[in-house]
Amino acid sequence: MNSTPPSDRLHGKAQAAGAEQRAYVRAELNAAITAVGGNNFFLGLSGNISEGGIFIATAQVFEVGTAITVEFTIPTSPRPIRLSGEVRWVRTANATRDSDDDYDLAAGIGIQFQQLSHADEDAIRKFIETREPEFFDV
């Protein structure tokens, strides 16, 4: 456990030396996600969130580049956050079964947020600052 306060460890962009090359620090988020994209409505569970996007654990398969609208709640927002995004990557159930890694990877999609409002961006930033950052070996 890191004794440095979360707000000193995080400030939007990933700052840890040697951390994977992500643009933003990620924090665990366990929340139900409602999403609409590719003429489909579905429910999924979030795995993690950053100021730039969110991972949604789902067996629903989308094409990379699909426009998607997601809605979820976090404790730092007085209302549900509803925003637009784009599917940036897809991890299928077959890919997780065939993985040689020592950890389980959930099937799902990586969403990059598009045009966040200042209120939503602030709520997401505040949420991340209250959590331990997630870093993965690459």
N, C-alpha and C positions, 0 to 999 in steps of 0.2 A: 504494500500500500504506500503510495506516495504521500508524504506529509505536506507537500506544497499545495496551497489552496487551489482548487480548480480554476479560479479566475486568473491565477498567475501562470498556470500551465497552458491555458488556451487563450486564443484571441482570434477566432475565425480560422485562420490558416494553420495547418499542422506545423508545429515548431520543433518537434522532437528530432534530434540528430539521429540518423540511421533509421528513422521510421520509414515505412513504405512511402512511395511517391504519390500520395493523395493530396489533393488541393486543400481539403478540409479535414479537421479532426472529427472523428465519428464517436458517437456515444450510443450505448445500448438503449433501445426503446422497445418496450413490449406493449404494443397497442394494436387494437383492431383497426384495419384500414379498409375503407370503402373506396373502390376505384371504378372508373369508367374509361374504357379505351378500346379501340378497334371494334366498335359496336357491341362490346360486351360489358356487363356489370358484374363485378365480383368482389368478394371479401377476402382479405388476406391478413397476415400478421406481420407487423414490422419486426425487423431484426436490429437495425441500427439506423441512425439519422445523422446528418451533418447539415451545415448551412447550405450545402450544394445539392443534397439529394437524400433519398431514403431507399433502404432495401426492403422489399416486400416478399415474404416467404409465401409462395403460392405454387400450385401445380399448373395454373393457367399459363399457357404459353403465348407470348407476344413477340412480334417481330421487332428487332432493334429499329429505332426511329419512330415507333408508334407514339402518337400524342395520347396522353393519359391525364385524367383529372383524379386527384386523390383527396380524401378527407380523413382526418384523424384528430385526436385530442391529445394535448400535452398539458401538464399541470401549470405551466407558465403562461397559458393563454386562457382568457375568460370565455372563449368561444371555440368551437371546432375550427381547425385550420383546413381550408379548402383551397387547393392550388393546382395549377397546370404543371405538367412535366413531360419528359420524353424518356422512353425506354432506351437506356444506353447499353445494357447488357442483359443476357438471359442465362440462367443456370438451370438446366433441365434435371429431372429426377434421374435420368440415365447417367448424366455426368457426375452426380453425387455418388451413385452406386459404384461407378468405375474409378473413383478417386483413390489414390494410394496414400493420401494424407492421413495424418494421425487424428484428425478431428473430422466431425461430421459437418458437411456443408448442406444447408437447406436449399432445396430447389426454390427458385424465385427470380425476381427481376430487380435490376438497379434502375432507379428513376432519378434523372437530373431535373431539379426544379427549374421552372421558367418564370420569370417576372414575379418574384416574391414581393408582396407588399412590405412596407417598413415594419408594420405591426407584426406580421408573421415572421419576418426575418429576425426581429428583436426577440420574439417569444422562443423561437428555435435556438437562437444564440444563448439566451438565458438558461434554457433547459440543458443544453450541452455543457455550459459552465458549471452546472451543479452536479455533473456526473463524472465518473472516471473515464478518461479517454480510452478508446479501443484502438490498439495497434496490433497488427498481424505481421508475423515473419514472412518475408518474401524470398 
